[in-house]
Each structure stands twice: as structure tokens, then as C-alpha cells.
Amino acid sequence: MMLITDGLFNAFLKCKTKAHLMARGVESVRSPHPISNWQRDLAESFKKRSLDHLLSADCTGGCIVGSPPPEDLRNAKHHFVVEPLVRARDLESHIHVLERAPLPSQRRYNPYVPIRFIPSEKITKHHKLALAFDAFVLWQATAQMPLSGKIIHGLNRTVLAVKLNPLIREVASLVEKLRDLLADSAAPDLVLIRHCSECEFEARCRGKAVEKDDLSLLRGLTVKERAKQNAKGIFTVTQLAYTFRPRRRPKCLVSRREKYHHAVQALAIRDRKIHIVGDPELAITGTPVYLDAEGAPDRASYYLIGLRVPEGSSYVQHSLWADEPGEEEKIWIEFLHIVRNISNPVLIHYGAYETTVLKRLARRYGNECIMAPLSLTTITEQSINLLGVIYSQIYFPTYSNGLKDVARYLGYQWSHPSSSGLQALMWREQWEATREDSIKQKLIAYNREDCEALEVVTRAVESVITAAKPGATRGTAEANGICVHSQDIQGESKWRKFSSPIPVLEGINDAAHWDYQRDRVYVRNSDWRPGPKRLQGKSKIVGARINKVVVCSVPSKCPQCQSSGLKSGENRSKVVCDLRFGRSSVRRWVVKYLFRSYECLRCKQHVQPVEQNWRRGKYGWSLVSFLVYEIVELCIPQRVATLHANRLFELSMPRSSVGEQKRMMATFYEETR
């Protein structure tokens, strides 16, 4: 049986493929990953600092480093147990710290509180499950379940108390799934996810996905949508490309924005052309200001704002840098001064992150007076989110709509090949620890290159929209590698004119390309057009409202052998539609019976509840009597009597059921007659 460690469990929470590769010891294919190594070093350094702070604050009750015997863990011999290695069967966990609970607990509960150190400011469900795994292994080793745990996280070492009972049950289920994964020699289905950008197996998995042309290469395709395509037999991006069919939009949806088509994205990748759906618009009515901001999302603080402003035939780059969170207001005021001195500024950014930055900084520091006579609110509302223009309307032949992918397709390259948002976070952490000027220059260069890439993409989008305008010729769009899915192009055939030296083959080819709807659906010799089909008249079935619910009692003994040994069956119900006669009225009466079927253990007879007075059909005795009275006594035809009852009492009886009711009544009253 393979050993399940806390590291393997954490990998399983993020990615099944990563857990499989780690369990199989796939070390030879690993390539050094800067993000993964940085996160590991950051977690270790934070754990060391937090552990020193915790022990220096309170170590009066005794402390032990290492793994004490299980008896000491059950009896809480030490106040702190630092980095114990706890094992139980096929489970193993390196618990950061065990702290003795301040109050004595019951014997069945563990007296220790497991503690984990997390450097992140925000705690996710994965962090809580990692703590619950420590508690689960401790429970299996000592037969005593911990009731609560602690997570110490962030720069201020905030203490978060976690209730472990519900999480331990979830961990037990996840451990069983992990055991099944490790027992299976076959690798799980390869799927690229968000975690891949910080995983040491990124190069291996992406290489295999590109080799297979896997659907998970498309960044926005969700797990549910991918499973839907797999159910249709579509497993590759190329296969998905063939599923797109441009269709004419209904008039009621013309004003609405086009939805995102993953098939068009796949088509753009297959054809290596830019595809346009709908009518995108990009109107820059003032001076374009290309904006990009960098910050720490966990802390909701921002340390770098980049502005690229045109000045004559060149551009001026502004890089507003903050050494500490306290200097955030300074770079905000500098930003306002720069924007105020620009004639009719139009902020252009990529994504909603910059909009969030502006709104948060405006709430924190205000300073609207600096913008006079302009208004910061007006400038923010008039800003252009370039991703919003591209999304669902312009499809570049890339696997995602990220700025890096689109700009690299257009020919722009960053000075650092692995530039990304996570890489910028790593550089900022390294700069805060070392204060090296070279790292600061890396960040400023990365921010400047983002602004330059934003300008490149903006110019490309403007040229694409211009080439795809209705007034532009189709050859202009094709010359620029653009495919426009508009109404005038949809009606044209993509096949070239077929010519052959044998006339018979041309006739066969013409017959193979006829318009099916025009030439085959309607056969006519005049201008007659078929009218709309009439709806077939069907009796409307109205859902009957339940007037009474009867819960049938449990029979005490078998009526056949008088035995009290009865075996109950499954829950059942019966709805009986009937009539209720009053002194001077008659109304519909629907009763729902809830009962169980019983079987006698001695004679094997089926025992029915005492309240079971319904027949085989769904109509009650009073309703059948009313119909027979109308048919026999009043000589009303069966069809009229059925229609009469359906209209009066809002029933849905078919015409054939009345004959069945007559035969049933005749059989029932045969002996009486």
C-alpha cells in the first residue's frame, strides 16, 4: 500500500495528475520551476519565523522537537510539540506544531490543537483541508479526534480558529479517492488548469496536451463544457473547430452582445486567422493613455502604476513606484497629476483589474480636487477595457485571451521569457527581502513592457475592426488574415467553381450541391405557399390540486393467518380523483394516499392498509357513479358525458375510459342483479 503524505494530499487537492506523478516518483522529467521553488522557500521561511515568534511568546509548559510516543500525544505531556512526524497505517503528516488545549477535554477527544503556518493573507478551502488532514492523521494514530485547529497566516500572523469536525469527514472521503487513484496504475486524464502556471510539471503536461491537441488547452473551457463535448466524441481542438456553424441571429437578439464561442476560438487556431463575430467597436475619442498596475492581491495593496502617454511622434513612460504600502497615496496623487495634465485622456487597460485599482484608491484617498476641472469618475467611466472589446467578438489564434498570448501572436516579446503576474509577485517578495535595485528594475521593465504590449494589441484591434467594416472589401480582410462571419459571407459557398472536360461530371456535381430546402422541401407549380400548420387540438391537462392527504396506518396483523410478523416495503402513494356530493352541491375532490405495502413473513401474503378503499384505476367511486347515472339514467352519449365531466370539474379523462368504467360497474353489480 502506497504511503499518503501531507505533501501528496495537498498535491491531490490541486491536481490529480500532479498527485499521480509525485506518487510514482517522476523526478527525471521535472524541470526547475521558479514559481514552485519560490512558493516552497516562502512557506519554509514563514514557518520558521512564525514558529520562533510562537515559542518565544509562550513556552512555559515545556516544548519538544520531533515525534514523541503516541502515549505522550494522548496524555498531553508537553505544551508544544514542534514538527512531529505522525504516522498511522498508510498515512503520514509533518504537522507544523501541536499545542496543548487550554482546557482539559474528554478522553475520546485529542488534547492537542494542530497548527499550520500559511504565508498567504487570504485563507482558502485548500488551506483548511490541509489542516484537517493533519488532524485526521493524528486521530488515526491516537484514536482521539482533535476538535479544533489553528491557522496562523499573513504578515501580522493572524490566528484563525478552524472547527475540524465537518472538515475531517470531507478529508476521509478525499483520502479514499486518493487511495483509489494511487491503486490504479493508469494515469488520470490530463487536464490543464489554473494551477499549472505554478507547478513543476507544467512543461511536461503542456507538451503532452499540445501533442494530443487536448481541449483543455482552451483556457476558458470549463470542466462541464469539456465533458459535454467529450460526450459528443469531441476530444481535440481541431475537432471542436469543425462544429462551428455561423447562423443568422433573431431580430430580438440583434441588440444583445454575442456569446463566447469556443468553437470559433478553435477555428481561429486551426486556420491561423483572426475571426470576427458580430460588430465590434473601438472608438478612442481623446488621447490614449495605456495603463497597467501591479499589486499584491492578498494584501489589496498596489506598488506600481505604469502609464504610457503619446507625446508628439513618440511616447513617454511613467512608472510610479512605492517602496512601502504607506507610499501608496503618494503614487496615487502623482497619477492624478499626470492624468490632469493630459488633454482629454482616455484610459486604456486590459481586464477589470485596473478598474478595481482606480476605484479602491479613489475610495481610500479621494483627492478629486486635484483633477479639477476634470472628474475622476468621468474619466473612469470613459475608460476602455480592451479585453471587453475583444471578448466574444474578436478571436485571435491563441489558446486564451490573455495579454501575453495575444501580444506574442502579434510579434511582441518580453525581455524576460517567463514574465507573468506570478513572476511579478515573486520579484516583489524578493525585493522586499533584499532591496536589490536589479529586482526593482526588473519589475519596472515588466510593467513598461505590459504597457507597450497593450498599445500593440490596441493598434491591432483597430486595424482588424477597420478591415472588417461593412464598407471594406472582403479581399482587404482576407489579405490581413481576418475571417469575418457576417451575413454577406455566410450565404456564399466556400467551394470553388467545379469544371471538368466531361460535361456529365459537371451535371453530377451540380446535383450534389443543390439547396435542399428550396429544391426538395416544397414541390409546387405555382406561387402557392403553404400556410402555418394548425395546432392539433388536445385536451389541456390541469394539475389537480390535492384536497386531502391520508397517511395510511400500519396493519397490526395479517388478516389471512393472524400473524404479527410483517415486513414493510418501500414508500408509495396513490392519487384518487373523485367527486364530493354536498346537500346542494357537487365538487371535485382529490385525495392522496401515502402508504407502504407489507408482506407476511409466515404466509407470504401481501397485506394492504386498512384505509385502502380505492380501485385499480385513478377515478373514485362517486365519479364513476355520476358518469353511469348520466349515461344510463339520463341517456346522455358517452362522449358528451365525458366532455361534460371534464369541463365542469377540470378533469382530463379520455373518451375510452368511460366504457371501461361501465364494464367495471356491470361486473361489480352482476351478483346484485
C-alpha positions in Angstrom: 0.0 0.0 0.0 1.4 3.4 -1.1 2.1 5.9 1.7 -0.1 9.1 1.6 1.8 12.1 3.0 0.6 15.6 3.6 2.5 16.8 0.5 0.8 14.2 -1.6 -2.6 15.1 -0.2 -2.0 18.8 -0.9 -1.0 18.0 -4.5 -4.2 15.9 -4.9 -6.3 18.9 -3.8 -4.8 21.0 -6.6 -4.4 18.4 -9.4 -4.9 14.6 -9.7 -2.2 14.4 -12.4 0.3 16.1 -10.1 -0.5 13.7 -7.3 -0.1 10.7 -9.6 3.3 11.9 -10.8 4.6 12.6 -7.3 3.4 9.2 -6.1 5.2 7.5 -9.0 8.4 9.4 -8.3 8.5 11.0 -11.7 11.7 13.0 -10.9 13.6 12.7 -14.2 11.1 14.7 -16.1 10.9 17.5 -13.6 12.3 20.8 -14.7 13.2 23.6 -12.2 10.2 25.9 -11.9 10.9 29.3 -10.3 7.4 29.9 -9.1 7.1 26.5 -7.4 10.6 26.8 -5.8 9.8 30.4 -4.6 6.5 29.3 -3.0 8.2 26.4 -1.3 11.0 28.7 0.1 8.5 31.3 1.1 6.4 28.8 3.0 9.5 27.4 4.8 10.8 30.8 5.8 7.4 32.0 7.0 7.0 28.8 9.1 10.4 29.3 10.7 9.7 32.9 11.6 6.2 32.2 12.9 7.5 29.2 14.9 10.1 31.3 16.6 7.6 34.0 17.4 5.1 31.5 18.8 7.6 29.7 21.0 9.2 33.0 22.3 5.8 34.3 23.3 4.7 31.3 25.3 6.8 28.3 26.1 6.2 27.9 29.8 4.7 24.5 29.7 7.5 22.6 28.1 8.4 22.0 24.4 9.7 19.1 22.5 11.0 19.0 18.9 10.3 15.8 17.0 8.0 12.9 17.3 7.0 11.8 20.9 5.5 8.4 21.6 1.7 8.0 21.0 1.1 7.8 24.8 2.6 11.3 25.2 0.3 12.6 22.5 -2.7 11.1 24.2 -1.8 12.3 27.6 -0.6 15.8 26.5 2.7 15.5 28.3 4.2 18.6 26.5 2.8 22.0 26.0 4.2 22.3 22.4 5.2 19.5 20.1 7.2 21.1 17.2 7.3 19.4 13.8 6.3 15.9 14.8 6.1 13.2 12.1 2.8 11.4 12.8 2.1 8.0 11.1 -1.0 5.8 11.0 -1.2 2.9 8.6 -0.7 4.3 5.2 -0.9 8.0 6.3 1.9 10.3 7.3 1.9 14.0 8.1 4.6 16.5 9.1 2.5 18.6 11.4 3.9 22.1 12.0 3.0 22.5 15.7 0.8 20.7 18.2 -0.3 22.9 21.1 -2.0 21.6 24.2 -5.5 22.9 24.6 -6.1 25.3 27.4 -8.9 23.3 28.9 -8.9 19.6 29.6 -11.0 17.7 27.1 -12.9 14.4 27.2 -11.0 11.2 26.9 -12.2 10.5 23.4 -11.0 13.9 22.1 -7.4 14.7 21.5 -5.9 17.2 24.0 -3.8 18.9 21.3 -4.7 21.6 18.7 -2.9 21.2 15.4 -1.4 24.5 14.0 -0.4 25.3 10.4 1.6 28.4 9.2 0.4 29.8 5.9 2.2 32.9 4.4 -0.9 34.0 2.4 -3.1 36.8 3.6 -6.3 35.0 2.4 -7.2 31.5 3.6 -8.8 29.2 1.1 -10.7 25.9 1.5 -7.5 24.0 0.5 -5.6 25.5 3.5 -8.3 24.3 5.9 -8.3 20.9 4.3 -4.6 20.6 4.8 -5.0 21.4 8.5 -7.8 18.9 8.6 -5.5 16.2 7.1 -3.1 16.8 10.0 -5.9 16.3 12.4 -7.2 13.2 10.6 -3.7 11.5 10.8 -3.4 12.5 14.4 -6.9 11.0 15.1 -5.9 7.7 13.3 -2.6 7.5 15.3 -4.0 8.2 18.8 -7.7 7.2 18.4 -8.6 10.7 19.7 -10.1 13.3 17.3 -9.0 16.9 17.6 -12.0 19.2 17.9 -10.3 22.4 16.6 -7.2 23.7 14.9 -5.4 27.0 14.1 -4.0 28.6 11.0 -1.5 31.4 11.5 -1.2 33.4 8.3 -0.1 36.8 6.8 2.3 39.4 7.7 0.6 40.2 11.0 0.4 36.4 11.9 -3.3 36.5 12.2 -4.7 33.5 14.1 -7.7 31.8 12.5 -9.6 29.1 14.6 -11.0 26.3 12.5 -13.6 23.8 13.6 -12.4 20.4 12.4 -15.4 18.1 12.7 -17.0 18.7 9.3 -13.6 19.0 7.5 -12.3 15.7 8.9 -15.3 13.9 7.3 -14.5 15.5 4.0 -10.8 14.6 4.3 -11.8 11.0 5.0 -13.7 10.9 1.7 -10.8 12.6 -0.2 -8.3 10.1 1.2 -10.4 7.2 -0.1 -10.4 8.8 -3.6 -6.7 9.3 -3.3 -6.2 5.7 -2.4 -8.2 4.6 -5.5 -6.1 6.9 -7.7 -2.8 5.5 -6.3 -4.0 1.9 -6.7 -4.8 2.5 -10.4 -1.6 2.1 -12.5 -3.1 4.2 -15.3 -2.6 7.9 -15.1 -5.7 10.2 -14.8 -6.9 12.2 -17.8 -4.6 15.0 -18.5 -6.3 18.4 -17.9 -4.6 21.8 -17.9 -5.9 24.0 -15.1 -5.0 27.4 -13.5 -2.6 25.7 -11.1 -0.3 24.6 -14.0 1.4 28.0 -14.1 2.9 27.3 -10.7 3.5 23.6 -11.0 6.9 21.9 -11.5 5.3 19.5 -14.1 4.0 22.4 -16.2 6.3 21.8 -19.2 5.6 18.0 -19.2 1.8 18.3 -19.1 1.6 21.2 -21.6 3.8 19.3 -24.0 1.6 16.2 -23.8 -1.5 18.4 -24.2 -0.1 20.1 -27.3 0.8 16.8 -28.7 -2.7 15.5 -28.2 -4.3 18.8 -29.2 -6.3 18.4 -26.0 -9.4 20.5 -25.3 -8.1 21.7 -22.0 -5.6 23.9 -23.9 -8.5 26.4 -24.4 -8.3 28.4 -21.2 -11.9 29.4 -20.8 -13.4 25.9 -21.5 -14.9 24.7 -18.2 -15.0 21.1 -16.9 -18.7 20.9 -17.6 -18.4 22.1 -21.1 -15.4 19.9 -21.8 -17.4 16.8 -20.6 -20.3 17.8 -22.8 -18.0 17.9 -25.8 -16.4 14.6 -24.9 -19.9 13.0 -24.7 -20.3 14.0 -28.4 -17.0 12.4 -29.3 -15.0 15.7 -29.5 -11.7 15.5 -27.7 -9.3 17.8 -29.6 -9.3 21.5 -30.5 -9.3 20.6 -34.2 -12.4 18.5 -33.9 -14.1 21.3 -32.0 -13.3 23.7 -34.8 -15.5 21.8 -37.2 -18.6 22.2 -35.0 -19.0 26.0 -35.6 -21.8 27.0 -37.9 -22.4 30.7 -38.4 -26.1 31.4 -38.0 -28.3 34.4 -38.5 -29.3 35.9 -35.2 -33.0 36.5 -34.5 -34.2 40.1 -34.6 -34.9 40.1 -30.9 -31.2 39.3 -30.1 -29.6 41.8 -32.6 -29.1 44.4 -29.8 -27.5 41.8 -27.4 -23.9 41.0 -27.3 -22.6 37.8 -28.9 -21.9 34.9 -26.5 -18.4 33.5 -26.5 -18.0 30.6 -28.9 -15.2 28.2 -28.0 -15.7 26.6 -31.5 -14.7 29.9 -33.1 -11.6 30.1 -30.9 -10.7 26.6 -32.1 -11.4 27.5 -35.7 -9.1 30.5 -35.4 -6.3 28.3 -34.0 -6.8 25.7 -36.8 -6.8 28.2 -39.6 -4.2 30.6 -38.0 -6.5 33.5 -38.8 -8.3 36.2 -36.8 -12.0 35.5 -36.7 -14.7 38.2 -36.1 -18.2 37.5 -34.9 -20.7 40.4 -34.5 -19.9 44.0 -34.9 -17.0 45.1 -32.5 -16.4 48.8 -32.0 -13.4 50.7 -30.6 -13.7 54.4 -30.5 -10.8 56.4 -28.9 -12.1 60.0 -29.0 -9.2 61.5 -27.0 -5.6 61.0 -26.0 -5.0 57.3 -25.4 -3.3 56.6 -22.0 -2.2 53.0 -21.7 -2.5 51.9 -18.1 -1.1 48.9 -16.2 -0.9 48.4 -12.4 0.9 45.9 -10.2 0.0 45.0 -6.7 -0.3 42.2 -4.1 -3.8 40.8 -4.4 -3.7 39.1 -1.0 -2.9 42.4 0.8 -5.1 44.6 -1.6 -2.2 47.0 -1.9 -0.6 48.4 -5.0 3.1 49.4 -5.5 3.5 50.2 -9.2 1.4 52.2 -11.7 2.6 52.4 -15.3 1.3 55.0 -17.8 2.3 55.2 -21.5 1.3 58.6 -22.9 1.8 59.7 -26.5 3.9 62.9 -26.9 4.3 64.0 -30.5 5.7 61.1 -32.6 7.0 59.2 -29.5 5.7 58.0 -26.2 6.5 58.9 -22.5 6.5 56.2 -19.9 5.7 57.0 -16.3 6.5 54.3 -13.7 5.1 55.3 -10.3 6.8 53.1 -7.6 6.0 52.7 -3.9 8.6 51.2 -1.6 6.1 50.6 1.3 2.3 50.3 1.5 2.4 53.7 3.2 3.6 55.3 -0.1 0.5 54.2 -1.9 -1.2 57.6 -1.5 1.9 59.3 -2.9 1.9 57.4 -6.2 -1.9 57.9 -6.4 -1.5 61.7 -6.2 1.3 61.5 -8.8 -1.1 59.5 -11.1 -3.8 62.2 -10.7 -1.4 65.0 -11.6 -0.2 63.2 -14.7 -3.8 62.5 -15.9 -4.9 66.1 -15.2 -2.2 67.5 -17.5 -3.3 65.3 -20.5 -5.8 66.8 -22.9 -9.0 64.7 -23.0 -7.4 61.5 -21.5 -8.8 58.1 -22.4 -7.5 55.3 -20.1 -7.0 52.0 -21.9 -6.4 48.9 -19.9 -6.6 45.1 -20.3 -9.1 43.4 -18.0 -11.0 44.6 -14.9 -8.0 44.7 -12.6 -7.1 48.3 -13.3 -10.7 49.4 -12.9 -10.7 47.8 -9.4 -7.4 49.6 -8.6 -8.7 53.0 -9.5 -11.9 52.6 -7.6 -10.2 51.3 -4.4 -7.5 54.0 -4.4 -10.2 56.7 -5.1 -12.2 55.4 -2.0 -9.1 55.3 0.1 -7.5 58.7 -0.7 -10.0 60.7 -2.8 -8.3 63.9 -3.9 -10.9 64.8 -6.6 -9.9 68.4 -6.2 -6.6 67.7 -7.9 -8.5 66.6 -11.1 -10.3 69.9 -11.5 -11.8 70.8 -13.9 -11.9 67.1 -14.9 -13.7 64.5 -12.9 -12.0 61.2 -11.9 -15.4 59.5 -12.0 -16.0 60.7 -15.6 -12.5 59.5 -16.7 -13.0 56.1 -15.1 -16.4 55.7 -16.8 -14.9 56.6 -20.2 -12.0 54.2 -19.8 -11.8 51.4 -22.3 -11.4 47.8 -21.2 -9.7 46.3 -24.3 -10.5 42.8 -23.2 -14.2 43.7 -23.2 -13.9 44.7 -26.8 -12.1 41.5 -27.8 -14.1 39.0 -25.8 -16.7 37.1 -27.8 -16.2 39.3 -30.9 -12.5 39.1 -32.0 -10.9 35.7 -31.8 -7.1 35.6 -32.1 -5.5 32.2 -32.9 -4.3 31.8 -29.3 -5.4 29.4 -26.6 -6.5 32.3 -24.3 -7.4 36.0 -24.5 -4.5 36.9 -22.1 -2.4 39.9 -22.9 0.7 37.8 -23.1 -0.7 35.3 -25.6 -2.3 37.9 -27.9 0.7 40.2 -27.9 3.1 37.4 -28.6 1.0 36.3 -31.5 1.2 39.9 -32.8 5.0 39.7 -32.6 5.7 41.4 -29.3 8.2 39.8 -27.0 9.0 40.4 -23.3 12.7 40.8 -22.2 12.2 38.0 -19.6 10.7 34.9 -21.3 8.7 33.8 -18.3 7.1 37.1 -17.5 3.8 36.7 -15.8 1.7 38.1 -12.9 3.0 35.3 -10.5 6.6 36.1 -11.6 6.0 39.8 -10.7 4.7 38.7 -7.2 7.9 36.6 -6.7 10.1 39.6 -7.7 8.3 41.9 -5.4 8.7 39.4 -2.5 12.4 39.1 -3.3 12.8 42.9 -3.5 11.1 43.3 -0.1 13.5 40.8 1.4 16.8 42.1 -0.2 16.0 45.6 -1.5 18.2 44.9 -4.5 17.9 47.6 -7.2 18.2 45.0 -10.0 15.0 43.3 -9.0 13.2 46.7 -8.8 14.4 47.4 -12.4 13.0 44.0 -13.5 9.6 44.9 -12.2 9.6 48.4 -13.7 10.7 46.9 -17.1 8.0 44.3 -16.8 5.3 47.0 -16.2 6.7 49.1 -19.1 6.6 46.2 -21.5 3.0 45.4 -20.4 2.1 49.0 -21.4 3.9 48.6 -24.7 2.2 45.3 -25.4 -1.2 46.9 -24.6 -0.5 49.6 -27.2 0.4 46.9 -29.8 -2.8 45.0 -29.2 -4.9 48.2 -29.3 -3.5 49.1 -32.7 -4.1 45.6 -34.0 -7.7 45.6 -32.8 -8.3 49.0 -34.5 -6.9 47.7 -37.8 -8.9 44.4 -37.5 -12.2 46.3 -36.9 -11.4 48.7 -39.8 -10.7 45.8 -42.2 -14.0 44.1 -41.1 -16.3 47.1 -41.6 -19.3 46.5 -43.9 -17.9 49.1 -46.3 -14.5 47.4 -46.6 -14.0 44.8 -49.3 -13.7 41.2 -48.5 -10.2 41.0 -50.0 -8.9 43.5 -47.6 -9.9 41.3 -44.6 -8.5 38.2 -46.2 -5.3 39.9 -47.0 -4.9 40.7 -43.3 -5.6 37.2 -42.3 -9.1 38.0 -41.0 -12.2 35.9 -41.4 -15.5 37.8 -40.9 -18.6 35.8 -40.1 -21.2 38.3 -41.4 -24.4 37.7 -43.3 -23.0 38.6 -46.7 -20.2 36.0 -46.4 -22.4 33.3 -44.7 -24.5 32.9 -47.8 -21.6 32.3 -50.2 -20.2 28.9 -50.9 -16.7 28.2 -49.8 -16.2 25.7 -52.7 -14.7 27.0 -55.9 -16.4 26.6 -59.3 -16.1 23.0 -60.5 -15.1 22.5 -64.1 -14.5 19.2 -66.0 -13.8 18.3 -69.6 -16.6 15.7 -69.2 -20.0 17.5 -69.1 -21.7 14.6 -67.4 -19.5 15.1 -64.3 -20.5 18.8 -64.1 -24.1 17.8 -64.0 -23.5 15.3 -61.3 -21.6 17.9 -59.3 -24.4 20.4 -59.6 -26.9 17.8 -58.4 -24.6 17.1 -55.4 -24.7 20.8 -54.3 -28.4 21.7 -54.6 -30.1 23.8 -52.0 -32.0 21.1 -50.1 -34.6 23.4 -48.5 -35.5 25.2 -51.8 -35.4 22.2 -54.1 -36.6 19.3 -52.0 -39.0 20.5 -49.2 -41.7 22.1 -51.4 -42.9 20.7 -54.7 -45.2 23.2 -56.5 -46.1 24.5 -60.0 -47.5 27.9 -58.9 -46.9 30.7 -56.4 -48.8 28.8 -53.7 -47.2 28.9 -50.3 -48.2 26.5 -47.5 -49.8 28.3 -44.6 -48.9 27.8 -41.0 -49.7 24.4 -39.6 -52.7 24.3 -37.3 -52.1 23.1 -33.8 -53.8 19.8 -33.1 -56.5 20.2 -30.5 -55.5 18.4 -27.4 -57.3 18.5 -24.1 -55.4 20.5 -21.6 -54.5 18.5 -18.6 -54.7 20.7 -15.5 -52.7 19.6 -12.5 -55.3 18.7 -9.9 -54.9 20.4 -6.5 -54.8 17.9 -3.7 -57.7 18.4 -1.3 -56.7 15.8 1.3 -53.7 13.7 2.2 -54.3 10.5 4.0 -51.4 8.7 5.7 -52.4 5.1 5.9 -51.9 3.3 9.2 -49.7 0.3 9.7 -51.7 -3.1 9.9 -51.2 -4.8 13.2 -51.5 -8.4 11.9 -52.0 -10.5 8.8 -55.8 -11.0 8.0 -55.0 -14.4 6.5 -53.0 -16.1 9.2 -53.3 -13.5 12.0 -49.5 -13.3 12.3 -48.0 -10.1 13.6 -44.7 -10.6 11.7 -45.0 -8.1 8.8 -42.2 -7.0 6.5 -42.6 -3.4 5.2 -41.9 -2.4 1.7 -41.0 0.9 0.0 -43.0 4.2 0.4 -45.7 4.5 -2.1 -48.5 6.9 -3.0 -51.9 6.9 -4.8 -53.9 9.9 -6.1 -57.6 9.3 -6.5 -59.7 11.8 -8.4 -63.3 11.7 -7.2 -66.4 13.8 -6.6 -67.8 15.0 -3.3 -71.6 15.5 -3.0 -73.0 18.1 -0.7 -76.6 18.8 0.3 -77.0 21.1 -2.7 -73.6 21.0 -4.5 -71.1 18.7 -6.1 -67.3 19.4 -6.4 -64.1 17.7 -7.5 -62.3 16.0 -4.6 -58.8 14.7 -4.9 -57.3 12.6 -2.2 -53.6 11.5 -2.0 -52.9 8.3 0.0 -49.4 7.7 1.5 -48.9 4.1 2.4 -46.5 1.1 2.4 -47.0 -2.4 1.2 -46.4 -5.2 3.7 -45.7 -8.9 3.3 -46.5 -11.5 5.9 -43.4 -13.4 6.9 -45.4 -16.6 7.6 -47.8 -17.0 4.7 -46.1 -14.6 2.3 -49.3 -12.8 1.6 -49.4 -9.1 0.7 -51.2 -7.1 3.4 -52.8 -3.8 2.4 -53.5 -0.9 4.7 -56.9 -0.6 6.3 -57.6 2.7 4.6 -57.1 1.2 1.1 -60.6 1.7 -0.4 -59.5 2.7 -3.9 -59.8 0.6 -7.0 -57.3 -0.2 -9.7 -57.9 3.0 -11.7 -57.4 6.5 -10.6 -61.0 7.6 -10.5 -63.1 7.3 -7.4 -66.4 5.6 -6.9 -68.6 8.7 -6.8 -67.2 10.0 -10.1 -67.9 6.7 -11.8 -71.4 6.7 -10.3 -72.0 10.2 -11.7 -70.9 9.1 -15.2 -73.1 6.0 -15.2 -76.0 8.0 -14.0 -75.7 10.4 -16.8 -75.2 7.7 -19.4 -77.9 5.1 -18.2 -80.5 7.2 -16.5 -80.3 10.5 -18.5 -79.4 8.7 -21.8 -76.5 11.1 -22.5 -73.9 9.8 -25.0 -70.6 8.7 -23.6 -68.6 11.4 -25.5 -70.9 14.2 -24.2 -70.8 12.8 -20.7 -67.0 12.7 -20.7 -66.8 16.2 -22.1 -69.3 17.4 -19.5 -67.3 16.0 -16.6 -64.0 17.4 -18.0 -65.4 20.9 -18.3 -67.3 21.0 -15.1 -64.6 19.5 -12.8 -61.4 20.3 -14.8 -60.6 16.7 -15.4 -58.6 15.1 -18.3 -60.5 11.8 -18.7 -60.0 10.2 -22.2 -63.1 9.1 -24.0 -62.2 5.5 -23.9 -62.1 5.4 -20.1 -65.9 5.8 -19.7 -66.5 2.4 -21.4 -64.1 0.8 -19.0 -65.9 2.3 -16.1 -69.3 0.9 -17.4 -67.9 -2.6 -17.8 -66.4 -2.4 -14.3 -69.8 -1.3 -12.8 -71.6 -4.1 -14.7 -69.2 -6.7 -13.3 -69.5 -5.3 -9.8 -73.3 -5.3 -9.8 -73.7 -8.7 -11.6 -74.4 -10.5 -8.3 -76.8 -7.8 -7.1 -78.7 -8.0 -10.4 
